[in-house]
Amino acid sequence: MKKEKIFGIQSNAFFAGLTSFFTDTSTKMVYSVMPLFLLSMGASKTTISLIEGIAESTASLLKAVSGYWSDKIGKNKPFMIIGYGITAIITPLYAIARIPVQILFFRFFERIGKGLRTAPRDSLISSSIKKNEAGKTFGFQKAMDNSGAIVGPLIAFLLLSVFPLNYSYIFLLATIPAILGVLTIVFFIKEANTEKNQTTKKISPKYLPKKFYFFLVIIFVFTLGNSADALLLVKTTETGIDKAYIPFVYMIFNTVSVLLAIPIGKLSDKIGREKLIILGFLVYAIVYFLFGRFNSINVFIFLFMLYGFYSALTDGSQKAMISDIVSKDLKGTGFGLYHAVLGITLLPASLIAGLLYDNVNSNAPFYFGSAMALIAAILMIIFTVVDKRKQKMSYV
């Protein structure tokens, strides 16, 4: 496949980013009001956290399976079409939900769609680009993700302002960009040059390097303290802010992430991913500590800006690091395991955070998240030091 570029981005990566933009516009329209919708049903903080944790974790095993299978058959596009298609089908159904268990049911199946598409999408992007463009390209992917996460909450904010507490309009209109995302895949994305693997042995996870698994341990530790963003939104409502402005506050976080994602991605190509990931974990630790320490909307707006900085530092850099570490024929498997760890860990993380919130106080889950981020930063420093020593020894 010819490496055509659009605005300096390889065409597959560009249209994958456009798909993410449309889909994130849809999902963040829904996500930015979902805590309010659940609270209006009488759901507790633990219930809200548990719904997010179950939805993410029970479907996350599909991320490993879909990544492995996309390596096996040498195709990514079918998984993307089905995965994004499920999201488009489920989105309007939120409008008929009347009790929290229905939301859990719909969220579970929508996350199955994400489980099917995420690893094959990242594998397709990684296989379509040069190694020295991984940071920039995954930075672009992150920017497009978060651009949709700006537009989505903004639309939700406008709709809530005109139609207070009428969430059904938001869910129905969110279906339109979800469909546009699927159409983008069908008509504009091509398969990368990957070959079908004939043997299970060739793509067994045991052939992934040890440093990859060390990195997954670090991700697990960090994610254990990284509960769903819904809890940040719930904490923000306790400042007394008008609920119609909650999507707008969430939009601030995504705006900062969009503005910084590509520059930070390019920087990671120059100075390495490890430094930026360590810095991201430290920023996260500060943000969560201050969320626990204060209860002021002015402080929280600043913290959501810092939270966007953390997001730009880590997400694209982590994916670029995996792209560097994992060989081409194992990229789907590698990204699948990475996303599976993220998803599976979210269940205990959300449960811990919800229980701390309801049974200790509203500050406890944020102090816990801050502590886990500090531990992850220390482990990431160890990872960097050990890796550099091994590289030096290999040159001797």
N, C-alpha and C positions, 0 to 999 in steps of 0.2 A: 504494500500500500504506500502510495506517494505521501510524503510528509507535508501536506499542504497546511498552511498556517493562516489564521484569521486574527488580526490585531496582535501578531507575535505569538499566538497560542496555537498549538497543533489542532487541526480541525476537530478531531474526535474529542479532545479535551475541552475545546470551546463549546461544542454542542452538548457534551455531558454537563458542563457548567450551566448552560442555558436550561437544560432539563432540571437541574437542581434548583435553579432560580424559580422556575414555574412551580415546582413541587413544594419548595420551601415557602413560597408565597401562600400556597394553599394550607400546608400543615401548620404554619405559624399563625395564620388567621385563626385556626382552630385552637392551637396550643396556647396562644396568648390569653384566651378567654376561658379555657377549660377549667382552671382552678375556680374561677368565679361561677361557672356553670355548675360545677360539682358542689360548691358551697351553697348555691341556691337550692340544691336538692337536699341539703342537710348533711352532706358528707363531712367527716372529721378530717383533721390534718393527716392522721395515720392512714385513713382510707384513701385520700388523695395520693399520698406517697406510695401506698401499696399498689394502687391501680397502675401508676407509672412503672413501678418496679416489676410487677408481674407481666405487664404488656411488653416491656423491653426484654426481660430476661427469658421468658418462656419461648419467645420467638427468636432469640439471639442465636440459638444453636443452628438455625438455618443459615446464618451468616458463614459459619464454618463449612457446612454441607454444600452451600451454593458455591462458595469459593473453590472448594475441593473439586466439585463436579464440573465447574467451568474450566478448570485446568485439565480435567479428564477428557472432556470432549473438545477442548480448544475453542469454545465459543462463550462470549459474555452477553451479547445483545439479547438473546431470548430471555435470560434471567432478568435483565433490566426492563424489558417490555412487560413481563408478567408482574414483576415487583412494583413498578410504578403504576401499572394498571389496577392492581388491588387497592392502592391508595385512592385512586380516582373513583373506584366503585364504593368504597366505604365512606368517604368524606360526607356525602349528603345524608347518610343514614344517622349521623349524630343528631339531626334535627328531630328525629322521632323518639329519642331517648327520654325517659322520664325518671329513671332510678339509676344509682351509681353502677349497679351490676351490668346494666346495658352498656354503659360507657366502657366498662372493663372488657366486655365482649367485643365491641367495635374496635377499641384500641388494640386488643390482642391481634385481631385479624389484620388491622392496618400495619402493625409492626411486623407481621409475617411478610408483608410486601417489602418492607425495608430490609428484612432479613434475607430475602431472595436477591435483592438488587445491589446491596451496598458493596460487598466484596467483589463481585464481577465488575461493577462500575470502576472501582479503584484499580482493579487488575487491568482493565481495558485502557484506562488513562496511563498507567505505569508502562504498559507494553507499547504505547503509541508514541512515547517521548524518549528523548535522550536523557542519560543519567544526570548530566550537569544542568538539566532544566527541571528536575523533580521539584525543587523547592518553589520555584516560580509557578510551575503548573498547578501543584496542589494548593499553593497560595491563591491562585485564580479560582480554583474549585471552591475553596473556603470563602472567598469574596462573593462568588455567585450564590453560594448557600445563604450567606448572611445578607446579601442584597434582597433575596426573597424574604428573609426574616425581618427586613426593614419594611418592605412593602406590605407584607401580610398583616403585621400588627397595626400599621398605619390605616389600612382599610378597615380592620376590626374596630379601631378607635373611632373612625368616622361613622361607621354603622351604629356603634353603641351610642354615639353622641346624638344621632338622629332618631334611633329606635332604642331607647334605654331598656336594657335587660332582655332584649329580643335576640337571643342567640341563634335562633333557627335561620334567620337571614344570612348570618355569617357563614354557617355551615353549608348552606345551599350555594352561595356565591363562591365559596372556596373550591367548589368542584370544577369551576371553569379553568383556572390555571393548572389544576392537577391533570386535566385532559390534555391541555396544551403540552405539558411535559411528556406525556406518552407519545403524542404525535411527533415531537421533536426527535425522539429515539427512532421511531419507525422510518422517518423520511431522511434524516440527516446523519445518523451515526452508522459507521461501518465497522465491521470486525477488524481488530488489530491482527497483525501477522503472528498468530500463535498456531502451533501445531498440535494436532490431537495426540494425546498420550495414550499409548496402548497398554501400559502395565500400571497396576496399582502401586507397585513398589517404587516406580519412578517418581510418583508424586506423594509418597508417604510423608507425613509430618516429621518423621524421624530424620529426614534429610535436611530439615531446616537447621541453620547454625545455632550453636548454644547461646550465642549473644542475643539471638532473637528471643529465646525463651527467658533469658534474664530481663530483657526489655519488657516482656509481657508481665513478669512478676512486678516490676515497677508500676506498670499501668494498672495492675490489679490493686496494689496498695493505694495508689492515688484515687482510683475510682471508688474505693470503699468509703471514702469521705466526700465523694462528689455526687450527692443526691440530685434528684431531678430539679431543674430550674423552677419548677412549679412552686417549690418551697420558698424560693427567693421572692416570687410574686406574692405568695400568701403573706410573708413577713412584711412586704411593702404595703399591703392593704391595711395592716395594723397601725400605720402612721396616720390614718384618717384621710388619706387621699381619696378623691372621687374615683370610684371604680372604673369609670369610663376612661381614665387616664392610665390604667395599668398596662394596656397594650403599648401605649406611647412610651412608658418607662422602659419596657422590654425592648422597644425599638432602639433606644439609646445604646444599649449594649451591642446590638447587631451593627449599628452604624459605625461605631468605633472599630469593630472587628473587620468590617468591609474596607475601611480606609487604610488599615494597617496590614491586611492579610498578604497582598502581593509584595509590597516593599519588604516585609519580614521574610516572605518566602524567598525572595532574591537574596536577602542577607544570609539566609541559612545555606544557600548554595555556595556562598563565599567563605563564611566563618565556621560552618558546621551546624548540625541540628542540635547537638547535645547542649550547647550553651544556652540556646533559646528555650529549650524545653525546661532546663533547670530554672531559668529566670521566670518562665511561665508558672511553674509550680510555686515559686516564692511569691509571685504576685497574687496567685490564687489564695495562698495562706493568709496574706495580708487582708485581702478582700473579705474572706469568710470570717476572720477574726473581728473585723470592724462591723460586719453585719450582726455579729453577736453582741458587740459592745454598744452599739448605738441603736436608736429607734427614731431617726429623723429622715424625712423625705429628702431634704437637701443633701444630707450625707449619703443616702442611698443612691441618689442620682449620680453622684461622683463615683460611688462604688460600682455602679453598673457600667460606667465608662471604663474603669480599671478592669472590670470583668471582661469587657470586650478586648482589652489589651492582652489579657491572659489567653483568651480564645485564639487570637491571631498568632500568638507566640507558639502555641502548643499543637493545635489540631493539624495544620498543614505540615509542620515540622515532624510530627510523629509519623504521618503517612509517608513523607519523603524519606525518613530514616528507614522505614520498612522497605520502601522501593530500593534503597541502596543495599540493604542487608540481604534481601531475598533474591534468589536467582529467577530468571524470566519464567521458567517452566513451573515455578512454585508460587508465583505471585498471588494467584487466586486463593490458594491454601493459606498463605501467610496473612493476607488481608482478612480472610475469613476468620482465622483464629484470633486476630487482633480485635475485630469487631465483636466476636463472640465473647471474649473476655470483658470488653466494655459492657455489653448487654447483660451478661449473666451476673456480673458484680453489682449492677444497678439494683437488683432485687434486695440483697442484704443491705446495700447502702441506703436505699429508700426506706426500708423497714426500720433500720437503726435511726435514721433522721426523723421519721415520723413518730416513733416511740419516744425519742428524746424530746421532741417538740411538745407532745401531748402530756407526757408523764414527768418531765423534769422542768423545763421552761423553754421559751422560744429562742433562747440564746445557745442552748446546749448543742444542737446539731451543727451550728456554724463553728463553734469552738472545736468540735470533733473533726469537722472537715479541714479546718486549718491545721490541726495537728497531723493528720494523715498526709496532707500536702507537703509539710515540712519533712516527714519521713521519706516520702517519695523523692524529694529534691536531694536528700542525702544519698539515697540509693542510686540516683542518676549520676551524682558526682563519682561514686564508686565505679559505676558502669563505665564512665568516661575514662577514668584513670586506668582501670584494668585493660580496656580496649587499646588505649595508647601504648601501654607497656607491651602488649602482645604484638602490636604493629612494629614497635622498635626491635623486638626480638626476632621477628620474621625477616628483618633487613640485615641482621647480624650473620 
